[in-house]
Amino acid sequence: MSFVLQTLLFALFLAACLFFCWRWRNKRELLHFPLIGSAWILLMASILEVDRYFPRQTGALVAVVLGNCVLWFVVGRLLHLRYFSLAAVSGALLVTAAIWWR
């Protein structure tokens, strides 16, 4: 699949997830699915974009993954979702351990 088509599909699915987050903002039991989906899509799309524009540069990849972790932490704190905050902290620790281990 072409790079432009992949980016377009990521953008469409991310927009759909964010729309459902807005639509179900008062229904806490339904809000989790589009939030998890949008976080996953944003992570995959950002990794794809970084790999496309900065090939073999681990610093850019680390920065993007840590940026996603910060975003997840902020969302977890704002919406009082413990699993987002836990995923952010564990992701940041894993990236830091992988850098240190290398």
C-alpha positions as CSV (number, residue, x, y, z in Angstrom):
1,M,0.0,0.0,0.0
2,S,1.4,3.4,-0.8
3,F,2.6,5.8,1.8
4,V,0.0,8.5,1.0
5,L,-2.8,6.0,1.3
6,Q,-1.5,4.6,4.6
7,T,-1.3,8.2,6.0
8,L,-4.8,9.0,4.8
9,L,-6.3,5.8,6.3
10,F,-4.5,6.5,9.6
11,A,-5.9,10.1,9.6
12,L,-9.4,8.9,8.8
13,F,-9.5,6.3,11.5
14,L,-8.0,8.7,14.0
15,A,-10.6,11.3,13.1
16,A,-13.4,8.7,13.5
17,C,-12.0,7.7,16.9
18,L,-11.8,11.3,18.1
19,F,-15.3,11.9,16.8
20,F,-16.6,9.1,18.9
21,C,-14.6,10.4,21.9
22,W,-16.4,13.7,21.5
23,R,-19.8,12.0,20.9
24,W,-19.5,9.7,23.9
25,R,-17.8,12.1,26.3
26,N,-20.6,11.8,28.8
27,K,-20.9,8.0,28.6
28,R,-17.9,6.7,30.5
29,E,-18.4,3.1,29.7
30,L,-18.2,3.7,25.9
31,L,-15.5,6.3,26.0
32,H,-12.7,3.8,26.5
33,F,-12.8,2.1,23.1
34,P,-12.3,5.2,20.9
35,L,-9.7,6.5,23.3
36,I,-7.6,3.3,23.2
37,G,-8.1,3.1,19.4
38,S,-7.0,6.7,18.8
39,A,-4.0,6.3,21.1
40,W,-2.9,3.2,19.2
41,I,-3.5,4.7,15.8
42,L,-1.6,7.9,16.7
43,L,1.3,5.8,18.0
44,M,1.5,3.6,14.9
45,A,1.1,6.6,12.5
46,S,3.7,8.6,14.3
47,I,6.2,5.7,14.2
48,L,5.4,5.2,10.5
49,E,6.0,8.9,9.7
50,V,9.2,9.1,11.7
51,D,10.5,5.9,10.0
52,R,9.6,7.4,6.6
53,Y,11.2,10.9,7.1
54,F,14.1,9.9,9.5
55,P,15.2,6.4,8.5
56,R,17.6,4.7,10.9
57,Q,17.6,7.6,13.4
58,T,16.7,6.2,16.8
59,G,16.8,9.6,18.4
60,A,13.8,10.8,16.5
61,L,11.9,7.5,17.1
62,V,12.6,7.7,20.8
63,A,11.4,11.4,20.9
64,V,8.2,10.4,19.2
65,V,7.5,7.5,21.5
66,L,8.3,9.5,24.6
67,G,6.0,12.3,23.2
68,N,3.2,9.7,22.9
69,C,3.9,8.6,26.4
70,V,3.6,12.2,27.7
71,L,0.3,12.6,25.7
72,W,-1.0,9.4,27.2
73,F,-0.1,10.6,30.7
74,V,-1.8,13.9,30.2
75,V,-5.0,12.2,28.9
76,G,-4.9,9.7,31.8
77,R,-4.6,12.5,34.4
78,L,-7.3,14.7,32.8
79,L,-9.8,12.0,32.3
80,H,-8.9,10.0,35.5
81,L,-8.0,6.9,33.5
82,R,-5.4,5.0,35.5
83,Y,-4.6,2.6,32.6
84,F,-3.5,5.5,30.4
85,S,-1.2,6.9,33.1
86,L,0.2,3.4,33.8
87,A,0.8,2.8,30.0
88,A,2.6,6.1,29.7
89,V,4.9,5.4,32.7
90,S,5.6,1.8,31.7
91,G,6.3,2.9,28.1
92,A,8.7,5.6,29.1
93,L,10.5,3.2,31.4
94,L,10.8,0.6,28.6
95,V,12.2,3.1,26.2
96,T,14.6,4.4,28.8
97,A,15.7,0.9,29.7
98,A,16.2,0.1,26.0
99,I,18.4,3.1,25.5
100,W,20.4,2.4,28.6
101,W,20.7,-1.3,27.7
102,R,22.1,-0.5,24.3
